[in-house]
Amino acid sequence: MSGRIILGVVLVAIGIISLAYQGITYTTQKKVIDLGPIQATKEEHHTLPLPPILGVISLIGGIVVLAAGKRS
């Protein structure tokens, strides 16, 4: 496989995943109380949104790279 074909497939996959999930969610733990042996923690959920335009650009870019790779 040529490097262009691999790049095109990766871009198409990233575009589809980006459009399907719309963002990345992760969880952190924060210490609320720390009194010697007594500790209390709180889980915080954060979302890193991915704009749909990034998925569309990646998808179109991957298709263009794949089409250019087949021509040459």
N, C-alpha and C positions, 0 to 999 in steps of 0.2 A: 504494500500500500504506500502510496505517495504521501508526503507530508501535507499536501493540500487537501487530500481526501480526508485524512484524519482531522485536520483543522475544521473542515466543513461539517463533519459529523459531530464533533465536539460543540461547535457553535449552535447547530440545530438542537442538540440535546439540552444545552444550557437554556436556549430560548424556550423550549417546550416546558422545562422544569420551572423556569421563572414565571411563565404565564400561568402555570397550574397552581403554584404555591403562593404567589403574590407577596412573599416575605419570609424572613427567617425569624423563628422564635427561639429564645433561649431563657434559662432560668438561673438566677443568682441567689445566694443565701447571704443575708445581712444579719449581723449580730445586733439584737435590740437591747438585751440586758446581759451584763457580765458581772455577777456578784460572787466572786470566788467560785465555789463548786456549782453554783446555779447559773445556767446560761439559757437564754431564749434567742432563737433565730427566726427570721422571717424570710420566706421565699418570695422573690420578686420576679415576675414574668415580664420580659422585654420583647418587643417586636421591632425588627429592622425591616421596614417596608421596602419592597423592590417595585419601582414604577413599571407598569406594563410596557412602556415604550422601550425599556431595556430588553425585555423579552422579544419584542417585535423586531428590534434592530438586530439582535443576535440571530434570530431565526432567518431573517432576510439575508443577513450577511453570510450565514452558513449555506443557504441555498445558492447564493451567487458564487461562493467559492467552489461548491460542488459542481455547478454548471460550467464554471471556467476550467475546472480540472478535467472535465469530460471532453471539452473541445480540443484541448491541446494534447 
